[in-house]
Amino acid sequence: MDACAALAESVSSLAARGHSDRVFLKELGRIGGVRRGVFWITDAASGGSNHLKGRGFRARVDDDTDGQARHFAGTVAVTVRIGARISWWLTVHVMRDAPDTADGRLSADAIEFVRLVRTGELAQADAAGWVRRNLCGASANPFSEAVATDG
């Protein structure tokens, strides 16, 4: 199983626990190495840690490293705590992930994921499917070739 598929499976497992949306999103951040509690900020500032190393992400969000699951989950963890505007500003100006790069697009997707879950537009039960459809390559979603193209 590649890292994106493992990310989707982790999201599915988290959703089954029945947490509030805020706790669900914070728990997702732990996949990116951002703990819950007061030390979240030090974890986020250090870049988190790779609990799901590997590939499997769509080309538009694949930066050719093994850290995209960490990047997505870490951005979710930060966004749920400080909000979308500040998170976006940090990704562009501090992390230097330009919006037209793979990392910039992945950050935007993570911020959008948080918005969708928090507003109720995306139910936790559907979150793993969202990850598979929007982030993962063909190996994570057997129907991906028929549903969407990579790009």
DSSP file (Angstrom, degrees, kcal/mol; ACC not computed):
  #  RESIDUE AA STRUCTURE BP1 BP2  ACC     N-H-->O    O-->H-N    N-H-->O    O-->H-N    TCO  KAPPA ALPHA  PHI   PSI    X-CA   Y-CA   Z-CA
    1    1 A M              0   0    0      0, 0.0     2,-0.1     0, 0.0   139,-0.1   0.000 360.0 360.0 360.0 133.3    0.0    0.0    0.0
    2    2 A D     >  -     0   0    0      1,-0.1     4,-2.3    52,-0.1     5,-0.2  -0.290 360.0-100.5 -81.8 173.2    1.4    3.4   -0.9
    3    3 A A  H  > S+     0   0    0     52,-1.0     4,-2.3     1,-0.2    53,-0.2   0.849 120.2  51.1 -65.9 -36.2    1.4    6.4    1.4
    4    4 A C  H  > S+     0   0    0     51,-1.6     4,-2.4     2,-0.2    -1,-0.2   0.924 111.5  47.3 -69.4 -41.9   -1.6    8.1    0.0
    5    5 A A  H  > S+     0   0    0      2,-0.2     4,-2.4     1,-0.2    -2,-0.2   0.897 112.4  50.7 -62.8 -39.5   -3.7    5.0    0.2
    6    6 A A  H  X S+     0   0    0     -4,-2.3     4,-2.3     2,-0.2    -2,-0.2   0.873 108.5  52.6 -65.5 -36.9   -2.4    4.5    3.8
    7    7 A L  H  X S+     0   0    0     -4,-2.3     4,-2.4     2,-0.2    -2,-0.2   0.938 109.6  48.3 -61.2 -47.4   -3.4    8.1    4.5
    8    8 A A  H  X S+     0   0    0     -4,-2.4     4,-2.2     1,-0.2    -2,-0.2   0.902 111.6  49.7 -61.0 -41.9   -6.9    7.5    3.2
    9    9 A E  H  X S+     0   0    0     -4,-2.4     4,-2.4     2,-0.2    -1,-0.2   0.888 110.0  51.1 -64.7 -38.6   -7.2    4.3    5.3
   10   10 A S  H  X S+     0   0    0     -4,-2.3     4,-2.5     2,-0.2    -2,-0.2   0.899 109.1  50.7 -64.3 -40.6   -6.0    6.3    8.4
   11   11 A V  H  X S+     0   0    0     -4,-2.4     4,-2.5     2,-0.2    -2,-0.2   0.908 110.1  50.6 -62.4 -42.4   -8.7    8.9    7.7
   12   12 A S  H  X S+     0   0    0     -4,-2.2     4,-1.6     2,-0.2    -2,-0.2   0.917 110.5  48.7 -61.3 -44.6  -11.3    6.1    7.4
   13   13 A S  H  < S+     0   0    0     -4,-2.4     4,-0.5     1,-0.2    -2,-0.2   0.901 111.8  49.4 -63.4 -41.7  -10.2    4.6   10.7
   14   14 A L  H ><>S+     0   0    0     -4,-2.5     3,-1.4     1,-0.2     5,-0.5   0.915 107.7  54.2 -63.1 -42.8  -10.3    8.0   12.4
   15   15 A A  H ><5S+     0   0    0     -4,-2.5     3,-1.2     1,-0.3    -1,-0.2   0.846 101.1  60.1 -61.0 -34.0  -13.8    8.7   11.1
   16   16 A A  T 3<5S+     0   0    0     -4,-1.6    -1,-0.3     1,-0.2    -2,-0.2   0.656  90.7  71.1 -69.6 -15.1  -15.0    5.4   12.6
   17   17 A R  T < 5S-     0   0    0     -3,-1.4    -1,-0.2    -4,-0.5    -2,-0.2   0.673  99.7-130.2 -78.5 -16.6  -14.1    6.6   16.1
   18   18 A G  T < 5 +     0   0    0     -3,-1.2    -3,-0.1    -4,-0.4    -2,-0.1   0.779  45.7 161.7  76.3  27.1  -17.0    9.1   16.2
   19   19 A H      < -     0   0    0     -5,-0.5    -1,-0.2     1,-0.1    -2,-0.0  -0.291  48.2 -93.3 -70.4 161.4  -14.9   12.2   17.3
   20   20 A S     >  -     0   0    0      1,-0.1     4,-2.9     4,-0.0     5,-0.2  -0.310  44.5-103.6 -62.1 162.2  -16.2   15.7   16.9
   21   21 A D  H  > S+     0   0    0      1,-0.2     4,-2.4     2,-0.2     5,-0.2   0.906 122.0  51.7 -59.4 -41.8  -15.0   17.3   13.6
   22   22 A R  H  > S+     0   0    0      2,-0.2     4,-2.1     1,-0.2    -1,-0.2   0.928 113.2  43.5 -62.1 -45.7  -12.4   19.4   15.5
   23   23 A V  H  > S+     0   0    0      2,-0.2     4,-3.0     1,-0.2     5,-0.2   0.907 111.3  55.6 -66.9 -41.2  -11.0   16.3   17.3
   24   24 A F  H  X S+     0   0    0     -4,-2.9     4,-2.0     1,-0.2    -2,-0.2   0.927 110.4  45.2 -54.1 -47.5  -11.1   14.3   14.0
   25   25 A L  H  X S+     0   0    0     -4,-2.4     4,-1.5     2,-0.2    -1,-0.2   0.878 113.2  49.5 -68.6 -38.2   -9.0   17.0   12.3
   26   26 A K  H  X S+     0   0    0     -4,-2.1     4,-0.9     2,-0.2    -2,-0.2   0.906 110.3  51.0 -66.0 -40.7   -6.5   17.2   15.1
   27   27 A E  H >X S+     0   0    0     -4,-3.0     3,-0.7     1,-0.2     4,-0.6   0.881 105.8  55.6 -64.2 -37.2   -6.2   13.5   15.2
   28   28 A L  H >X S+     0   0    0     -4,-2.0     3,-1.3     1,-0.2     4,-0.6   0.883 100.4  61.2 -59.9 -37.3   -5.5   13.5   11.5
   29   29 A G  H ><>S+     0   0    0     -4,-1.5     5,-2.1     1,-0.3     3,-1.0   0.794  90.6  67.2 -59.7 -28.7   -2.7   15.9   12.3
   30   30 A R  H X<5S+     0   0    0     -4,-0.9     3,-1.6    -3,-0.7    -1,-0.3   0.805  89.8  64.1 -63.8 -27.4   -1.0   13.3   14.4
   31   31 A I  H <<5S+     0   0    0     -3,-1.3    20,-1.0    -4,-0.6    21,-0.4   0.831 103.6  48.6 -62.3 -30.6   -0.4   11.3   11.2
   32   32 A G  T <<5S-     0   0    0     -3,-1.0    17,-1.7    -4,-0.6    -1,-0.3   0.316 128.6-100.5 -90.4   7.6    1.8   14.3   10.2
   33   33 A G  T < 5S+     0   0    0     -3,-1.6     2,-0.7    15,-0.3    -3,-0.2   0.699  81.3 132.7  84.0  19.6    3.6   14.2   13.5
   34   34 A V      < -     0   0    0     -5,-2.1    -1,-0.2    -8,-0.1    -2,-0.2  -0.898  46.1-148.0-107.0 107.2    1.7   17.1   15.0
   35   35 A R        -     0   0    0     -2,-0.7     2,-0.2     4,-0.2     9,-0.1  -0.201  14.2-112.7 -68.6 159.4    0.6   16.1   18.5
   36   36 A R  S    S+     0   0    0      3,-0.1     3,-0.4     4,-0.1     2,-0.1  -0.523  79.8  42.1 -80.2 161.3   -2.6   17.3   20.3
   37   37 A G  S >  S-     0   0    0     -2,-0.2     3,-1.6     1,-0.2     4,-0.2  -0.437 114.1 -36.6  94.8-170.5   -2.1   19.5   23.3
   38   38 A V  T >  S+     0   0    0      1,-0.3     3,-0.6    -2,-0.1     4,-0.2   0.693 126.9  63.0 -68.1 -20.5    0.2   22.4   23.9
   39   39 A F  T 3> S+     0   0    0     -3,-0.4     4,-1.9     1,-0.2     3,-0.4   0.423  71.3  99.2 -86.8   3.8    3.2   21.0   22.0
   40   40 A W  H <> S+     0   0    0     -3,-1.6     4,-2.8     1,-0.2    -1,-0.2   0.876  79.0  56.8 -55.1 -38.0    1.4   21.0   18.7
   41   41 A I  H <> S+     0   0    0     -3,-0.6     4,-2.5     1,-0.2    -1,-0.2   0.870 105.4  48.3 -68.1 -36.3    3.1   24.3   17.8
   42   42 A T  H  > S+     0   0    0     -3,-0.4     4,-1.5    -4,-0.2    -1,-0.2   0.891 112.9  49.3 -69.7 -37.0    6.6   22.9   18.2
   43   43 A D  H  <>S+     0   0    0     -4,-1.9     5,-2.7     2,-0.2     4,-0.4   0.937 113.8  45.8 -63.5 -46.4    5.8   19.9   16.2
   44   44 A A  H ><5S+     0   0    0     -4,-2.8     3,-1.2     1,-0.2    -2,-0.2   0.912 111.3  51.9 -64.0 -43.3    4.3   22.1   13.4
   45   45 A A  H 3<5S+     0   0    0     -4,-2.5    -1,-0.2     1,-0.3    -2,-0.2   0.810 108.8  51.4 -64.6 -29.6    7.2   24.5   13.5
   46   46 A S  T 3<5S-     0   0    0     -4,-1.5    -1,-0.3    -5,-0.2    -2,-0.2   0.514 122.4-105.5 -85.6  -3.7    9.7   21.6   13.1
   47   47 A G  T < 5 -     0   0    0     -3,-1.2    -3,-0.2    -4,-0.4    -2,-0.1   0.529  48.9-108.5  93.8   6.7    7.8   20.2   10.1
   48   48 A G      < -     0   0    0     -5,-2.7     2,-0.3    -6,-0.2   -15,-0.3  -0.280  44.4 -80.7  69.9-157.8    6.2   17.3   11.9
   49   49 A S        -     0   0    0    -17,-1.7     2,-1.1   -19,-0.1     3,-0.2  -0.993  31.4-106.8-148.8 152.8    7.4   13.8   11.2
   50   50 A N        +     0   0    0     -2,-0.3     3,-0.3     1,-0.2   -18,-0.1  -0.671  42.7 156.4 -85.5  97.5    6.8   11.1    8.6
   51   51 A H  S    S+     0   0    0     -2,-1.1     2,-0.4   -20,-1.0    -1,-0.2   0.713  81.2  40.7 -87.4 -23.5    4.6    8.4   10.0
   52   52 A L  S    S-     0   0    0    -21,-0.4    17,-0.4    -3,-0.2    18,-0.3  -0.705  81.7-176.9-123.6  77.8    3.4    7.4    6.5
   53   53 A K        +     0   0    0     -2,-0.4     2,-0.3    -3,-0.3    14,-0.2  -0.488  36.6  59.0 -76.0 143.7    6.5    7.6    4.3
   54   54 A G        -     0   0    0     12,-1.2    14,-0.5    -2,-0.2    15,-0.3  -0.857  69.6 -83.1 137.6-168.7    6.1    7.0    0.6
   55   55 A R        +     0   0    0     -2,-0.3   -51,-1.6     1,-0.1   -52,-1.0  -0.139  52.6 122.7-116.3-155.3    4.4    8.0   -2.6
   56   56 A G        +     0   0    0      1,-0.3    81,-3.2   -53,-0.2    84,-0.2   0.493  45.8 133.1 107.5   7.4    1.1    7.4   -4.4
   57   57 A F  B     -A  136   0A   0     79,-0.3    -1,-0.3     1,-0.1    79,-0.3  -0.588  63.9 -94.7 -90.7 152.4   -0.1   11.0   -4.8
   58   58 A R    >   -     0   0    0     77,-3.3     3,-1.7    -2,-0.2     4,-0.5  -0.241  38.5-110.5 -58.5 151.4   -1.4   12.5   -8.0
   59   59 A A  G >  S+     0   0    0      1,-0.3     3,-1.0     2,-0.2    -1,-0.1   0.839 114.9  63.5 -56.4 -36.4    1.1   14.4  -10.1
   60   60 A R  G 3  S+     0   0    0      1,-0.3    -1,-0.3    45,-0.1    45,-0.2   0.729 117.6  27.5 -65.6 -20.4   -0.5   17.7   -9.3
   61   61 A V  G <  S+     0   0    0     -3,-1.7     2,-0.6    74,-0.2    -1,-0.3   0.197  97.2 105.6-122.3  13.9    0.4   17.4   -5.6
   62   62 A D    <   -     0   0    0     -3,-1.0    40,-0.1    -4,-0.5    41,-0.1  -0.860  39.6-179.7-100.8 116.2    3.4   15.1   -5.9
   63   63 A D        -     0   0    0     -2,-0.6    -1,-0.1     2,-0.1     3,-0.1   0.188  54.7-105.1 -99.0  16.8    6.7   16.8   -5.2
   64   64 A D  S    S+     0   0    0      1,-0.3     2,-0.3    -5,-0.0    -2,-0.1   0.787  87.4 108.0  64.8  30.5    8.8   13.7   -5.7
   65   65 A T  S    S-     0   0    0    -11,-0.1     3,-0.4     0, 0.0    -1,-0.3  -0.782  77.9-119.3-124.0 174.5    9.5   13.2   -2.0
   66   66 A D  S    S+     0   0    0     -2,-0.3   -12,-1.2     1,-0.2     3,-0.2   0.167  96.0  79.7 -95.2  16.6    8.2   10.7    0.6
   67   67 A G     >  +     0   0    0    -14,-0.2     4,-2.4     1,-0.1    -1,-0.2   0.217  50.6 104.5-112.9  16.4    6.6   13.4    2.7
   68   68 A Q  H  > S+     0   0    0    -14,-0.5     4,-2.6    -3,-0.4     5,-0.2   0.854  81.6  52.7 -71.6 -32.9    3.3   14.3    1.1
   69   69 A A  H  > S+     0   0    0    -17,-0.4     4,-2.5   -15,-0.3     5,-0.3   0.928 112.6  46.9 -64.0 -43.0    1.1   12.5    3.7
   70   70 A R  H  > S+     0   0    0    -18,-0.3     4,-2.9     2,-0.2     5,-0.3   0.922 111.6  51.5 -60.5 -45.8    3.0   14.4    6.4
   71   71 A H  H  X S+     0   0    0     -4,-2.4     4,-2.2     2,-0.2    -2,-0.2   0.935 113.2  43.7 -59.3 -49.3    2.6   17.6    4.5
   72   72 A F  H  X S+     0   0    0     -4,-2.6     4,-2.2     2,-0.2    -2,-0.2   0.959 117.7  43.7 -62.0 -52.4   -1.2   17.2    4.1
   73   73 A A  H  X S+     0   0    0     -4,-2.5     4,-2.3     1,-0.2    -2,-0.2   0.883 114.0  50.9 -64.1 -39.2   -1.9   16.0    7.6
   74   74 A G  H  X S+     0   0    0     -4,-2.9     4,-2.1    -5,-0.3    -1,-0.2   0.893 109.6  49.8 -65.1 -40.0    0.4   18.7    9.2
   75   75 A T  H  X S+     0   0    0     -4,-2.2     4,-2.6    -5,-0.3    -2,-0.2   0.883 109.8  51.7 -66.7 -37.7   -1.3   21.4    7.2
   76   76 A V  H  X S+     0   0    0     -4,-2.2     4,-2.4     2,-0.2    -2,-0.2   0.939 109.0  51.5 -59.8 -46.6   -4.7   20.1    8.4
   77   77 A A  H  X S+     0   0    0     -4,-2.3     4,-0.7     1,-0.2    -2,-0.2   0.888 114.2  42.3 -60.1 -41.5   -3.4   20.2   12.0
   78   78 A V  H >X S+     0   0    0     -4,-2.1     4,-2.7     2,-0.2     3,-0.8   0.928 113.1  52.3 -71.4 -45.3   -2.3   23.8   11.7
   79   79 A T  H 3X S+     0   0    0     -4,-2.6     4,-2.2     1,-0.3    -2,-0.2   0.881 104.5  55.0 -62.0 -40.2   -5.3   25.0    9.8
   80   80 A V  H 3< S+     0   0    0     -4,-2.4    -1,-0.3     1,-0.2    -2,-0.2   0.781 116.3  40.2 -65.0 -23.7   -7.8   23.5   12.3
   81   81 A R  H << S+     0   0    0     -3,-0.8    -2,-0.2    -4,-0.7    -1,-0.2   0.854 130.5  20.1 -92.1 -39.7   -6.0   25.5   15.1
   82   82 A I  H  < S-     0   0    0     -4,-2.7     4,-0.4     1,-0.2    -3,-0.2   0.538 106.5-111.2-114.2  -7.3   -5.2   28.9   13.5
   83   83 A G     X  -     0   0    0     -4,-2.2     4,-1.8    -5,-0.4    -1,-0.2  -0.089  30.3 -77.2  97.0 164.1   -7.6   29.1   10.5
   84   84 A A  H  > S+     0   0    0      2,-0.2     4,-3.0     1,-0.2     5,-0.2   0.896 119.3  53.6 -69.2 -44.2   -7.4   29.1    6.8
   85   85 A R  H  > S+     0   0    0      1,-0.2     4,-2.3     2,-0.2    -1,-0.2   0.936 113.6  40.6 -61.8 -48.5   -6.1   32.6    6.1
   86   86 A I  H  > S+     0   0    0     -4,-0.4     4,-2.7     2,-0.2    -1,-0.2   0.909 115.3  52.7 -67.9 -39.9   -3.1   32.4    8.4
   87   87 A S  H  X S+     0   0    0     -4,-1.8     4,-2.5     2,-0.2    -2,-0.2   0.933 110.4  47.7 -59.3 -45.8   -2.3   28.9    7.3
   88   88 A W  H  X S+     0   0    0     -4,-3.0     4,-2.2     1,-0.2     5,-0.2   0.930 111.6  50.2 -61.1 -45.3   -2.4   29.9    3.7
   89   89 A W  H  X>S+     0   0    0     -4,-2.3     4,-3.2    -5,-0.2     5,-0.6   0.920 111.3  49.2 -59.8 -44.8   -0.1   32.9    4.4
   90   90 A L  I  X>S+     0   0    0     -4,-2.7     5,-2.8     1,-0.2     4,-1.6   0.904 110.1  50.4 -62.3 -41.9    2.3   30.7    6.3
   91   91 A T  I  <5S+     0   0    0     -4,-2.5     6,-2.9     3,-0.2    -1,-0.2   0.902 119.5  36.7 -65.1 -38.5    2.5   28.1    3.5
   92   92 A V  I  <5S+     0   0    0     -4,-2.2    -2,-0.2     4,-0.2    -1,-0.2   0.930 130.0  26.8 -79.2 -46.3    3.2   30.7    0.9
   93   93 A H  I  <5S+     0   0    0     -4,-3.2    -3,-0.2    -5,-0.2    -2,-0.2   0.784 132.3  28.1 -95.4 -29.3    5.4   33.2    2.8
   94   94 A V  I  <<S+     0   0    0     -4,-1.6    -3,-0.2    -5,-0.6    -4,-0.1   0.866 131.2  33.8 -97.2 -49.7    7.2   31.1    5.4
   95   95 A M  S   <S-     0   0    0     -5,-2.8    -3,-0.2     2,-0.1    -4,-0.2   0.678  98.0-138.0 -79.2 -16.2    7.3   27.7    3.9
   96   96 A R        +     0   0    0     -6,-0.4     2,-1.1     1,-0.2    -4,-0.2   0.852  46.0 154.3  60.4  39.1    7.7   29.2    0.4
   97   97 A D        -     0   0    0     -6,-2.9    -1,-0.2    -7,-0.2    -2,-0.1  -0.785  36.8-145.8 -96.0  91.1    5.3   26.8   -1.2
   98   98 A A    >   -     0   0    0     -2,-1.1     3,-2.0     1,-0.1     6,-0.5  -0.229  19.2-116.1 -57.7 145.6    4.1   28.9   -4.2
   99   99 A P  T 3  S+     0   0    0      0, 0.0    -1,-0.1     0, 0.0     9,-0.1   0.751 113.1  56.9 -56.9 -26.0    0.4   28.2   -5.1
  100  100 A D  T 3  S+     0   0    0      4,-0.1     2,-0.2     5,-0.1    -2,-0.1   0.219  93.6  87.2 -93.8  16.0    1.4   26.8   -8.5
  101  101 A T  S <> S-     0   0    0     -3,-2.0     4,-2.6     1,-0.1     5,-0.2  -0.671  90.3-108.6-107.1 166.5    3.7   24.1   -7.1
  102  102 A A  H  > S+     0   0    0     -2,-0.2     4,-2.4     1,-0.2     5,-0.2   0.925 121.6  46.7 -58.5 -45.6    2.8   20.6   -5.9
  103  103 A D  H  > S+     0   0    0      2,-0.2     4,-2.5     1,-0.2    -1,-0.2   0.893 111.3  51.7 -66.3 -38.6    3.3   21.6   -2.3
  104  104 A G  H  > S+     0   0    0     -6,-0.5     4,-2.2     2,-0.2    -2,-0.2   0.911 111.9  46.3 -62.5 -42.4    1.3   24.7   -2.7
  105  105 A R  H  X S+     0   0    0     -4,-2.6     4,-2.3   -45,-0.2    -2,-0.2   0.883 111.9  51.2 -67.5 -38.1   -1.6   22.8   -4.3
  106  106 A L  H  X S+     0   0    0     -4,-2.4     4,-2.3    -5,-0.2    -2,-0.2   0.906 109.9  49.8 -66.3 -40.8   -1.4   20.2   -1.5
  107  107 A S  H  X S+     0   0    0     -4,-2.5     4,-2.5     2,-0.2     5,-0.2   0.929 110.5  50.2 -61.1 -44.8   -1.5   22.9    1.1
  108  108 A A  H  X S+     0   0    0     -4,-2.2     4,-2.4     1,-0.2    -2,-0.2   0.895 110.3  50.4 -60.8 -39.9   -4.5   24.4   -0.6
  109  109 A D  H  X S+     0   0    0     -4,-2.3     4,-2.6     2,-0.2    -1,-0.2   0.899 110.0  49.9 -64.8 -40.5   -6.2   21.0   -0.7
  110  110 A A  H  X S+     0   0    0     -4,-2.3     4,-2.1     2,-0.2    -2,-0.2   0.913 111.7  48.2 -64.3 -42.2   -5.5   20.5    3.1
  111  111 A I  H  X S+     0   0    0     -4,-2.5     4,-2.0     1,-0.2    -2,-0.2   0.906 113.2  47.9 -64.9 -41.6   -7.0   23.9    3.9
  112  112 A E  H  X S+     0   0    0     -4,-2.4     4,-2.8     2,-0.2    -2,-0.2   0.891 107.6  56.2 -65.7 -39.4  -10.0   23.1    1.8
  113  113 A F  H  X S+     0   0    0     -4,-2.6     4,-2.4     1,-0.2     5,-0.2   0.923 107.6  48.7 -57.1 -46.3  -10.4   19.7    3.4
  114  114 A V  H  X S+     0   0    0     -4,-2.1     4,-2.9     1,-0.2     5,-0.2   0.930 111.6  49.7 -60.5 -45.7  -10.6   21.4    6.8
  115  115 A R  H  X S+     0   0    0     -4,-2.0     4,-2.2     1,-0.2     6,-0.3   0.930 111.0  49.1 -59.6 -46.2  -13.2   23.9    5.6
  116  116 A L  H  X>S+     0   0    0     -4,-2.8     6,-2.1     1,-0.2     5,-1.1   0.906 114.8  43.7 -62.0 -43.3  -15.3   21.1    4.1
  117  117 A V  H ><5S+     0   0    0     -4,-2.4     3,-0.8     4,-0.2    -2,-0.2   0.934 114.4  49.3 -68.3 -45.7  -15.2   19.1    7.3
  118  118 A R  H 3<5S+     0   0    0     -4,-2.9    -2,-0.2     1,-0.3    -1,-0.2   0.821 113.1  46.3 -66.7 -31.0  -15.8   22.0    9.6
  119  119 A T  H 3<5S-     0   0    0     -4,-2.2    -1,-0.3    -5,-0.2    -2,-0.2   0.570 112.7-117.2 -86.6  -7.9  -18.8   23.3    7.6
  120  120 A G  T <<5S+     0   0    0     -3,-0.8    -3,-0.2    -4,-0.6     3,-0.1   0.481  83.9 118.9  86.0   1.6  -20.3   19.9    7.3
  121  121 A E  S   <S+     0   0    0     -5,-1.1     2,-0.5    -6,-0.3    -4,-0.2   0.775  79.6  42.1 -69.6 -24.8  -20.1   19.8    3.5
  122  122 A L  S    S-     0   0    0     -6,-2.1    -2,-0.3    -7,-0.1    -1,-0.2  -0.961  84.5-146.5-124.5 112.4  -17.8   16.8    3.9
  123  123 A A    >>  -     0   0    0     -2,-0.5     3,-1.6    -3,-0.1     4,-0.7  -0.460  23.1-119.7 -73.2 147.8  -18.9   14.2    6.4
  124  124 A Q  H >> S+     0   0    0      1,-0.3     3,-1.2     2,-0.2     4,-0.6   0.876 115.0  61.2 -53.8 -37.8  -16.1   12.3    8.2
  125  125 A A  H 34 S+     0   0    0      1,-0.3    -1,-0.3     2,-0.1     4,-0.2   0.753 109.8  41.3 -62.8 -23.7  -17.5    9.1    6.8
  126  126 A D  H <> S+     0   0    0     -3,-1.6     4,-1.8     1,-0.1    -1,-0.3   0.430  90.0  92.6-100.9  -2.0  -16.8   10.5    3.3
  127  127 A A  H <X S+     0   0    0     -3,-1.2     4,-2.3    -4,-0.7     5,-0.2   0.871  82.0  52.6 -65.4 -39.6  -13.4   12.0    4.1
  128  128 A A  H  X S+     0   0    0     -4,-0.6     4,-2.4     1,-0.2    -1,-0.2   0.906 109.2  50.9 -63.9 -39.8  -11.3    9.0    3.1
  129  129 A G  H  > S+     0   0    0     -4,-0.2     4,-2.8     2,-0.2    -1,-0.2   0.883 107.5  53.6 -63.0 -38.5  -13.1    8.9   -0.3
  130  130 A W  H  X S+     0   0    0     -4,-1.8     4,-2.8     2,-0.2     5,-0.4   0.929 108.9  49.2 -60.3 -45.8  -12.3   12.6   -0.7
  131  131 A V  H  X>S+     0   0    0     -4,-2.3     4,-2.6     1,-0.2     5,-1.4   0.935 112.9  47.1 -59.7 -46.8   -8.6   11.9   -0.1
  132  132 A R  H  <5S+     0   0    0     -4,-2.4     4,-0.4     3,-0.2    -2,-0.2   0.927 117.0  42.7 -61.5 -45.5   -8.6    9.0   -2.6
  133  133 A R  H  <5S+     0   0    0     -4,-2.8    -2,-0.2     1,-0.2    -1,-0.2   0.868 126.0  30.5 -69.6 -37.7  -10.4   11.1   -5.3
  134  134 A N  H  <5S+     0   0    0     -4,-2.8    -2,-0.2    -5,-0.2    -3,-0.2   0.742 132.7  19.9 -98.5 -25.9   -8.5   14.3   -4.8
  135  135 A L  T  <5S+     0   0    0     -4,-2.6   -77,-3.3    -5,-0.4    -3,-0.2   0.756 100.5  81.3-115.5 -34.7   -5.0   13.3   -3.7
  136  136 A C  B   < -A   57   0A   0     -5,-1.4   -79,-0.3    -4,-0.4   -80,-0.1  -0.461  65.3-129.2 -89.3 149.8   -4.3    9.7   -4.5
  137  137 A G    >>  -     0   0    0    -81,-3.2     3,-1.4    -2,-0.2     4,-0.7  -0.056  49.9 -72.7 -77.1-172.5   -3.1    8.2   -7.8
  138  138 A A  G >4 S+     0   0    0      1,-0.3     3,-0.6     2,-0.2     6,-0.3   0.758 123.8  65.8 -59.5 -31.1   -4.7    5.2   -9.5
  139  139 A S  G 34 S+     0   0    0      1,-0.2    -1,-0.3   -83,-0.1    -3,-0.0   0.780 102.5  47.8 -68.0 -24.7   -3.4    2.6   -7.0
  140  140 A A  G <4 S+     0   0    0     -3,-1.4    -1,-0.2     1,-0.2    -2,-0.2   0.684 119.2  37.7 -87.2 -18.5   -5.5    4.0   -4.1
  141  141 A N    X<  -     0   0    0     -4,-0.7     3,-2.3    -3,-0.6     4,-0.3  -0.900  64.4-161.7-137.4 104.1   -8.7    4.2   -6.1
  142  142 A P  T 3  S+     0   0    0      0, 0.0     3,-0.2     0, 0.0     4,-0.1   0.699  95.8  47.8 -62.0 -17.3   -9.5    1.5   -8.6
  143  143 A F  T >> S+     0   0    0      1,-0.1     4,-1.6     2,-0.1     3,-0.5   0.329  80.3 103.9-100.8   6.2  -12.0    3.8  -10.3
  144  144 A S  H <> S+     0   0    0     -3,-2.3     4,-2.7    -6,-0.3    -1,-0.1   0.830  75.3  55.5 -63.5 -34.3   -9.8    6.8  -10.6
  145  145 A E  H 34 S+     0   0    0     -4,-0.3    -1,-0.2    -3,-0.2    -2,-0.1   0.876 112.5  42.8 -66.7 -34.6   -9.0    6.4  -14.3
  146  146 A A  H <4 S+     0   0    0     -3,-0.5    -1,-0.2    -4,-0.1    -2,-0.2   0.766 121.6  40.1 -80.0 -25.0  -12.7    6.5  -15.1
  147  147 A V  H  < S+     0   0    0     -4,-1.6     2,-0.3     1,-0.3    -2,-0.2   0.876 123.7   2.3 -93.7 -43.2  -13.5    9.3  -12.8
  148  148 A A     <  -     0   0    0     -4,-2.7     2,-0.3    -5,-0.2    -1,-0.3  -0.965  61.2-126.0-145.6 157.5  -10.6   11.8  -13.1
  149  149 A T        -     0   0    0     -2,-0.3     2,-1.1    -3,-0.1    -4,-0.1  -0.725  35.1-106.4-102.0 158.8   -7.4   12.3  -14.9
  150  150 A D              0   0    0     -2,-0.3   -13,-0.0     1,-0.2    -5,-0.0  -0.713 360.0 360.0 -86.3 100.6   -4.1   13.0  -13.2
  151  151 A G              0   0    0     -2,-1.1    -1,-0.2   -92,-0.0   -93,-0.0   0.365 360.0 360.0 160.5 360.0   -3.4   16.6  -13.7
